[in-house]
Amino acid sequence: MFATLLYLLLAAPFLLILPGFFLTKIFFRSADWIEKSTATVLLSMFATYTGLLITEKILIRLTPLNTAITILIVNLICLGVFLFARNRTHSE
C-alpha cells in the first residue's frame, strides 16, 4: 500500500505536469495562469498517452519497465523541443 502510494507520488509530475509544462511554455506565452495550468495537465496527458500508444503500436508489449522508459522518453522529447524553441527565440 505504502509502496504504491510512493510510486504514484513520484510518477505524477512526470505524467501530469512536466511534458505539458514544457509545451505550454512554448505555445501559450501570454495566457492566464488558470489557462496555463489547465493546458499543462491536458497536454501532459495527451503527450504521455500518445507516447504509450505509439509504443504499443510498434508491437512492444507494455510492461512496467517499458512504460517507465516511454514516459521518460516523452518527457525528454518535450524538454528538447522546449530548449530548441527557447534557444531559437533567444538567438533571433
DANORRA-V407981 format. One record per residue. PHI is phi in radians with two decimals (NA if undefined). NEAR is the number of other C-alpha atoms within 12 Angstrom. D_LAST is the distance of its C-alpha to the last C-alpha in Angstrom with 1 decimal. Layout:
# DANORRA-V407981
phi->PHI near->NEAR d_last->D_LAST
phi->PHI near->NEAR d_last->D_LAST
This chain:
# DANORRA-V407981
phi->NA near->7 d_last->51.7
phi->-1.16 near->8 d_last->49.9
phi->-1.13 near->9 d_last->48.0
phi->-1.12 near->10 d_last->46.8
phi->-1.13 near->11 d_last->45.6
phi->-1.13 near->11 d_last->43.7
phi->-1.06 near->16 d_last->42.1
phi->-1.12 near->15 d_last->41.1
phi->-1.17 near->14 d_last->39.6
phi->-1.34 near->15 d_last->37.6
phi->-1.49 near->21 d_last->36.4
phi->-0.99 near->20 d_last->35.5
phi->-1.10 near->22 d_last->32.1
phi->-1.29 near->33 d_last->31.1
phi->-1.58 near->35 d_last->32.6
phi->-1.96 near->30 d_last->31.8
phi->-2.20 near->31 d_last->28.8
phi->-1.07 near->34 d_last->26.3
phi->-1.06 near->39 d_last->25.1
phi->-1.20 near->36 d_last->24.8
phi->-1.08 near->34 d_last->23.2
phi->-1.12 near->35 d_last->20.2
phi->-1.22 near->36 d_last->20.1
phi->-1.16 near->33 d_last->20.6
phi->-1.09 near->29 d_last->17.7
phi->-1.44 near->28 d_last->15.4
phi->-1.57 near->20 d_last->17.4
phi->-2.11 near->21 d_last->19.1
phi->-1.30 near->16 d_last->16.9
phi->-1.84 near->12 d_last->19.1
phi->-1.44 near->16 d_last->22.5
phi->-1.26 near->13 d_last->25.5
phi->-1.14 near->15 d_last->26.7
phi->-1.23 near->13 d_last->29.6
phi->-1.18 near->19 d_last->27.4
phi->-1.16 near->25 d_last->25.0
phi->-1.20 near->23 d_last->28.1
phi->-1.15 near->20 d_last->29.8
phi->-1.13 near->30 d_last->26.8
phi->-1.05 near->33 d_last->26.5
phi->-1.16 near->27 d_last->30.1
phi->-1.16 near->23 d_last->30.1
phi->-1.17 near->32 d_last->27.0
phi->-1.13 near->32 d_last->28.5
phi->-1.12 near->29 d_last->31.8
phi->-1.13 near->23 d_last->30.3
phi->-1.14 near->35 d_last->28.3
phi->-1.15 near->37 d_last->31.2
phi->-1.12 near->22 d_last->33.8
phi->-1.11 near->21 d_last->31.8
phi->-1.09 near->31 d_last->31.5
phi->-1.18 near->29 d_last->35.3
phi->-1.14 near->21 d_last->36.2
phi->-1.11 near->20 d_last->34.4
phi->-1.06 near->23 d_last->36.1
phi->-1.22 near->17 d_last->39.4
phi->-1.25 near->12 d_last->39.0
phi->-1.56 near->11 d_last->38.5
phi->1.13 near->11 d_last->41.9
phi->-1.78 near->18 d_last->41.1
phi->-1.18 near->16 d_last->43.6
phi->-1.46 near->20 d_last->42.1
phi->-1.77 near->13 d_last->43.7
phi->-1.01 near->13 d_last->42.5
phi->-1.19 near->12 d_last->40.9
phi->-1.10 near->18 d_last->39.1
phi->-1.14 near->26 d_last->38.0
phi->-1.11 near->23 d_last->36.6
phi->-1.14 near->21 d_last->34.7
phi->-1.10 near->29 d_last->33.3
phi->-1.13 near->36 d_last->32.1
phi->-1.11 near->24 d_last->30.5
phi->-1.14 near->25 d_last->28.7
phi->-1.06 near->35 d_last->27.5
phi->-1.11 near->33 d_last->26.1
phi->-1.19 near->23 d_last->24.4
phi->-1.12 near->22 d_last->22.8
phi->-1.12 near->32 d_last->21.5
phi->-1.13 near->24 d_last->20.2
phi->-1.08 near->18 d_last->18.5
phi->-1.12 near->23 d_last->16.8
phi->-1.09 near->24 d_last->15.8
phi->-1.15 near->18 d_last->14.4
phi->-1.10 near->17 d_last->12.6
phi->-1.16 near->20 d_last->10.9
phi->-1.16 near->19 d_last->10.3
phi->-1.17 near->13 d_last->8.8
phi->-1.20 near->12 d_last->6.5
phi->-1.29 near->11 d_last->5.4
phi->-1.30 near->9 d_last->5.6
phi->-1.42 near->8 d_last->3.8
phi->-1.52 near->7 d_last->0.0
